[in-house]
Amino acid sequence: MNTKLAYLIAFALLLVAPLVLYPVFLMKLLCFALFASAFNLILGFGGLLSFGHAAFFGGAAYITGHALKVWGLPTELGILIGALSAGVLGLAIGLLAIRRQGIYFAMITLAMAQMVYFFFISADFSGGENGLQGVPRGSFLGLVDLQNNTAMYYFVLGVFVLGYFLIARAVHSPFGQVLSAIRDNEARAKSLGYDVERYKLLAFVLSATIAGLAGATKTVVFQLASLTDAHWHMSGEVVLMTLLGGLGTIAGPAIGAGIIVTLQNTLASGPLSSWVPVVLGLIFVLCVLAFRRGVVGEIQALIRKSF
Amino acid sequence: MLTDLLGFPPQVLFGQLLLGLINGAFYAVLSLGLAVIFGLLNIVNFAHGALYMLGAFATAGLTTYFGIGYWGALILAPLIVGAIGMLIERFLLRRLSGVDHLYGLLLTFGLALVIEGSFVKLFGSSGLPYAPPPQLMGGVNLGFMFLPWYRGWVVLAAVVMCLVTWYIFEKTKIGAYLRAGTENPKLLQAFGVNVPLLTTLAYGYGVALAAFAGVLAAPITQVSPLMGSNLIIVVFAVVVIGGMGSIMGAIVTGLSMGVIEGLTKVFWPEASATVIFAVMAIVLVLRPAGLFGNAT
């Protein structure tokens, strides 16, 4: 009941937020919140540390950008194609990566994502260092012009709610329960007759697809797909957002993403702008050493202790 | 004179082969360091690339500020960076014993961001040049190619360092302890060996290897803050290909991946940046545990 109330309040706040805050900032926040939530599906609930999620985020960003700019597809279709391509890429990388566990899984996903990054550096359509610029935002169902930032914001909010709901639904479904069981004790899940690899692969593909959805939406918002989206620093950032917000909690990654994006925006305009990677690194170190449960995890622990 | 080999002039072919061998030497020393660290700490040291960069910067710093030349730096830089590594292990990584090993990876990733970010801020992202030592200036014409002395030295020094490490691990008392610590640290502790100290030393040694590679690299590549940033990902792929089970495996895989990369530069230049990742994918399909690995 409390959670439902919290969600209602959060949703109401998001509805009125553009009245107070700059819509482009809010859209960036929502895209990264969705990206981190998708990532949490594989790390928090699957227990697999992927260090290659930038490939899905950035891959979808490029493909959606190309579909909208060169093929001239409608916005919704372009985003859908981007997300589905990320899912296919997730299937390819997932099939390789789930053959190993733990740190090997992290290294394999990182290496495969680097391969994707090199592909986008050298491919003809991706515009090299400049990226894909001037991607048209188009209109929603051919009716609402998305060039208007407020309209664009509610569109992004819709995408976010859809993606977030999908993740929450997956986590609470029997599938999500089995996934958590595998994370906690793989051997036991296997002995109970679950096809562990299939569950992991499905979770990975789902996570990649929704990460792609976030990347595709980001391209439409900023009208830009660039190498930054696919770089391994992006993979690291999404790990940090998830960790900071709370691993394996539903709301944590979105909150972590909110903190990091706000921090980046604040620092970018101040004297510390060129220290952003250092600040992020320090937060990383502090989180790992002293704050492994993250914001939401700590709050949950506090509630459990107090009541 | 040799005629063209497979349509390529021998100068080009052997030139790339030498470059590949040099890269392979770096891969070997770096992946060896990762394997040493992994053995006792069970973590992947994401800061390895940043510490390799520190080795190169220590070399440049020793020369500029203390007038210590290349040969002095070859000894001192690994010691200095190794000592930094031991501090990292003692005061940061040790706090993570008992929690999931993935946190070790995340901690070292954060450290890499801090170290590389600070150096970019302090020195800019373009590099400083560093001249090779005067004794190794110039080179020799082998008839089919020109071999710069310094490049030959890099391959030689890296291979010797690898063999020394192999000898320490396989033939000495402390090596036996290290291998025992990899197998079963609790039992080793019960026999009265100071395992925490051994772990600190192992991390320091692995890091010193990275710094050693950094010193060797200083006169070849520019000394720049991000010199280890992309390299480390390739080294991770090399580690996945070889598996971290064996020292010899790391050496052989490192060198051969460098050569494969060099040959790809001749025959299919566009693919040279990704060929090692492609090899990794193939190895994962055919032999998931890696060429020399036996773990799951």
Contacts between the chains, C-beta under 8 A, distances in Angstrom:
chain1	res1	chain2	res2	distance
A	49	B	102	4.9
A	49	B	105	7.1
A	49	B	106	7.9
A	96	B	281	5.6
A	96	B	284	4.9
A	96	B	285	7.2
A	99	B	284	5.4
A	99	B	285	8.0
A	99	B	288	4.2
A	100	B	240	7.4
A	100	B	284	7.2
A	100	B	288	6.2
A	100	B	296	7.7
A	101	B	296	6.8
A	102	B	101	6.6
A	102	B	102	6.9
A	103	B	38	7.8
A	103	B	43	7.1
A	103	B	44	4.5
A	103	B	101	6.5
A	103	B	102	6.9
A	103	B	105	5.9
A	104	B	240	6.1
A	106	B	44	7.0
A	106	B	102	7.1
A	106	B	105	6.0
A	107	B	44	6.4
A	107	B	236	4.1
A	107	B	237	7.3
A	107	B	239	6.5
A	107	B	240	5.4
A	108	B	240	5.8
A	108	B	280	7.1
A	108	B	284	6.8
A	110	B	233	5.8
A	110	B	236	6.0
A	111	B	233	6.1
A	111	B	234	7.9
A	111	B	236	5.8
A	111	B	237	4.1
A	111	B	240	6.8
A	111	B	277	5.0
A	111	B	280	5.7
A	112	B	277	6.5
A	112	B	281	7.1
A	114	B	230	7.6
A	114	B	233	4.8
A	114	B	234	7.9
A	114	B	237	8.0
A	114	B	277	6.4
A	115	B	274	4.9
A	115	B	277	4.1
A	115	B	278	7.3
A	118	B	273	4.7
A	118	B	274	5.1
A	119	B	274	7.4
A	122	B	270	6.4
A	122	B	273	7.6
A	232	B	233	6.6
A	236	B	109	5.9
A	236	B	113	7.1
A	239	B	106	6.6
A	239	B	109	7.6
A	240	B	110	8.0
A	243	B	106	6.8
A	274	B	120	7.8
A	274	B	121	5.5
A	275	B	117	6.9
A	275	B	121	6.2
A	276	B	117	7.7
A	277	B	113	5.1
A	277	B	114	8.0
A	277	B	116	7.2
A	277	B	117	3.5
A	277	B	120	7.5
A	278	B	113	6.9
A	278	B	114	5.3
A	278	B	117	3.8
A	278	B	118	5.5
A	278	B	121	7.0
A	280	B	110	7.9
A	280	B	113	5.9
A	281	B	110	4.6
A	281	B	111	6.8
A	281	B	112	7.3
A	281	B	113	3.0
A	281	B	114	3.7
A	281	B	115	7.9
A	281	B	117	6.0
A	282	B	110	7.2
A	282	B	114	5.9
A	283	B	110	7.6
A	284	B	106	6.5
A	284	B	107	7.4
A	284	B	109	6.5
A	284	B	110	2.9
A	284	B	113	6.5
A	285	B	92	7.1
A	285	B	107	6.0
A	285	B	110	4.1
A	285	B	111	6.4
A	285	B	114	6.9
A	287	B	106	7.9
A	287	B	110	7.9
A	288	B	96	7.1
A	288	B	103	5.1
A	288	B	106	5.0
A	288	B	107	4.4
A	288	B	110	6.5
A	289	B	92	6.8
A	289	B	95	5.8
A	289	B	96	7.5
A	289	B	107	7.0
A	292	B	99	7.0
A	292	B	103	6.8
